[in-house]
């Protein structure tokens, strides 16, 4: 326990490579530390802790009660449900604002120390390649609202740093094992700023993701940012999954993703796609245009506003889905539909409005 306490008191990049997360998970499994303690290793903070029961339902680890409502909100948000993303954003905003009002909280100390030292605080979320993930959209909302609070407190506002992906993202990340996630993170994940980014000012990094599962992504951001010169690192999540499950079966993330929105083109999906300000999300593009739903796509098209289909079409092509064999035929079906509606011209470009 003394090693654990010493390591959590001051985070170093080397903690990622030393197996500290697995060590903390073992302590948690033996009831030596709490779930909050486990999440806090390597700078983490989470608002909700979930574990699956034997029937596949998710339970709140703090109360032991059914967490189906939250799991449903999370599932819909993963596919771009506007109201559900805003629900999770409001939870995060309220939490951070309460922390800022507490003079002795870690978040209050972060921003007050940054002001005293002339430092910068940045938010990094999962990397994106023309089409955002739910986490990208979520933390855009969070940063905008929390910055209003910070400005009124005369504290440094958060700079939202959008990490790019160069290679196409892994399609089945949510069902990969820990070892597979680590390999993907090395070659196919976001590009993290190097030494020059940290050279001129003290930089404190906040990493925002929608869920803590294995910690592979957060740990990569921690290692690279601290190794390159970041002064501190924190991570924040609306949800963390029981490490006794997540570190042995990372596909639990996929089960959480699909609690409400599954692998089918159904009315639930049509409803969330029909919101006027729906934001195309990478996960939704894969669901809509993958091979598994090709036969049902044509019948599904009229259930969603044509304007939404046009945004989805542009997003898919911007992410090079047209060149992916599993998506090409479905996108051709959509092209024909939009052309018939007069929204695309003969070469597949949007008509001028």
Secondary structure as the mmCIF struct_conf table of DSSP 4:
data_model
#
loop_
_struct_conf.conf_type_id
_struct_conf.id
_struct_conf.beg_label_comp_id
_struct_conf.beg_label_asym_id
_struct_conf.beg_label_seq_id
_struct_conf.end_label_comp_id
_struct_conf.end_label_asym_id
_struct_conf.end_label_seq_id
HELX_RH_AL_P HELX_RH_AL_P1 UNK A 2 UNK A 9
BEND BEND1 UNK A 10 UNK A 10
TURN_TY1_P TURN_TY1_P1 UNK A 13 UNK A 13
HELX_RH_AL_P HELX_RH_AL_P2 UNK A 14 UNK A 17
TURN_TY1_P TURN_TY1_P2 UNK A 18 UNK A 19
HELX_RH_AL_P HELX_RH_AL_P3 UNK A 20 UNK A 29
TURN_TY1_P TURN_TY1_P3 UNK A 30 UNK A 31
BEND BEND2 UNK A 32 UNK A 33
HELX_RH_AL_P HELX_RH_AL_P4 UNK A 35 UNK A 40
HELX_RH_3T_P HELX_RH_3T_P1 UNK A 41 UNK A 43
STRN STRN1 UNK A 44 UNK A 52
TURN_TY1_P TURN_TY1_P4 UNK A 54 UNK A 55
BEND BEND3 UNK A 56 UNK A 56
STRN STRN2 UNK A 58 UNK A 60
TURN_TY1_P TURN_TY1_P5 UNK A 61 UNK A 63
STRN STRN3 UNK A 66 UNK A 66
HELX_RH_AL_P HELX_RH_AL_P5 UNK A 68 UNK A 78
TURN_TY1_P TURN_TY1_P6 UNK A 79 UNK A 80
HELX_RH_AL_P HELX_RH_AL_P6 UNK A 82 UNK A 101
BEND BEND4 UNK A 102 UNK A 102
TURN_TY1_P TURN_TY1_P7 UNK A 103 UNK A 104
BEND BEND5 UNK A 105 UNK A 105
HELX_RH_AL_P HELX_RH_AL_P7 UNK A 106 UNK A 117
TURN_TY1_P TURN_TY1_P8 UNK A 118 UNK A 118
STRN STRN4 UNK A 120 UNK A 125
STRN STRN5 UNK A 128 UNK A 128
BEND BEND6 UNK A 129 UNK A 131
HELX_RH_AL_P HELX_RH_AL_P8 UNK A 134 UNK A 152
TURN_TY1_P TURN_TY1_P9 UNK A 153 UNK A 154
HELX_LH_PP_P HELX_LH_PP_P1 UNK A 156 UNK A 157
STRN STRN6 UNK A 158 UNK A 161
STRN STRN7 UNK A 164 UNK A 164
BEND BEND7 UNK A 166 UNK A 167
HELX_LH_PP_P HELX_LH_PP_P2 UNK A 168 UNK A 170
TURN_TY1_P TURN_TY1_P10 UNK A 171 UNK A 172
HELX_RH_3T_P HELX_RH_3T_P2 UNK A 173 UNK A 175
HELX_RH_AL_P HELX_RH_AL_P9 UNK A 178 UNK A 187
BEND BEND8 UNK A 188 UNK A 189
HELX_LH_PP_P HELX_LH_PP_P3 UNK A 190 UNK A 193
HELX_RH_3T_P HELX_RH_3T_P3 UNK A 195 UNK A 198
BEND BEND9 UNK A 199 UNK A 201
STRN STRN8 UNK A 203 UNK A 212
BEND BEND10 UNK A 213 UNK A 214
HELX_RH_AL_P HELX_RH_AL_P10 UNK A 216 UNK A 228
TURN_TY1_P TURN_TY1_P11 UNK A 229 UNK A 229
BEND BEND11 UNK A 231 UNK A 231
STRN STRN9 UNK A 232 UNK A 241
HELX_RH_AL_P HELX_RH_AL_P11 UNK A 243 UNK A 246
TURN_TY1_P TURN_TY1_P12 UNK A 247 UNK A 248
TURN_TY1_P TURN_TY1_P13 UNK A 250 UNK A 251
HELX_RH_AL_P HELX_RH_AL_P12 UNK A 252 UNK A 257
TURN_TY1_P TURN_TY1_P14 UNK A 258 UNK A 258
BEND BEND12 UNK A 259 UNK A 261
BEND BEND13 UNK A 263 UNK A 264
HELX_RH_AL_P HELX_RH_AL_P13 UNK A 267 UNK A 273
TURN_TY1_P TURN_TY1_P15 UNK A 274 UNK A 274
BEND BEND14 UNK A 275 UNK A 275
TURN_TY1_P TURN_TY1_P16 UNK A 276 UNK A 277
HELX_RH_AL_P HELX_RH_AL_P14 UNK A 282 UNK A 289
BEND BEND15 UNK A 290 UNK A 290
HELX_RH_3T_P HELX_RH_3T_P4 UNK A 291 UNK A 293
HELX_RH_AL_P HELX_RH_AL_P15 UNK A 294 UNK A 301
TURN_TY1_P TURN_TY1_P17 UNK A 302 UNK A 303
BEND BEND16 UNK A 304 UNK A 304
HELX_RH_AL_P HELX_RH_AL_P16 UNK A 306 UNK A 318
TURN_TY1_P TURN_TY1_P18 UNK A 319 UNK A 320
HELX_RH_3T_P HELX_RH_3T_P5 UNK A 321 UNK A 323
BEND BEND17 UNK A 324 UNK A 324
HELX_RH_AL_P HELX_RH_AL_P17 UNK A 325 UNK A 340
TURN_TY1_P TURN_TY1_P19 UNK A 341 UNK A 342
BEND BEND18 UNK A 343 UNK A 343
STRN STRN10 UNK A 344 UNK A 344
TURN_TY1_P TURN_TY1_P20 UNK A 346 UNK A 347
BEND BEND19 UNK A 348 UNK A 348
HELX_LH_PP_P HELX_LH_PP_P4 UNK A 349 UNK A 349
STRN STRN11 UNK A 350 UNK A 350
HELX_LH_PP_P HELX_LH_PP_P5 UNK A 351 UNK A 352
#
